[in-house]
């Protein structure tokens, strides 16, 4: 029969594995990896999988200390889980684990808040350029001599061709950032 401490240890190992997978998926997303263009050549939604592993890892991270409340030896109290400096065993390891828990929760809260803030306050719209396009006419006229004579050997001799008129269009691009109202 598993004890509460052993069950809590397995929950912690599962949380570490999920957090590692979540970190690797986040790195793939940050690098712009697209599984439809690269291996495995299938349209896999990495962002959804990244979110799924993150929320599951958060559940496992929160479950890990809660299981310790049911341990008979050593006896953990709620204060030992919130501020584990006075925990009955391994206070240093428990403090590091609590710091990791607080970092995971704060990063999740930040991601949720930023997503909410962007949906609520960001406005995207398509605009037409304010400046009309300008056509620049370029006319290339050859030199009056039919054969150009560079100062280098005969291998570099060039012959002039008839001129041509090409229109090149230049667009001025301006961008501004306006606060949403």
Helices and strands as residue ranges (DSSP letters): H 4-30, H 46-68, H 78-82, G 84-86, H 91-121, E 134-139, E 147-148, G 154-156, E 158-159, E 165-170
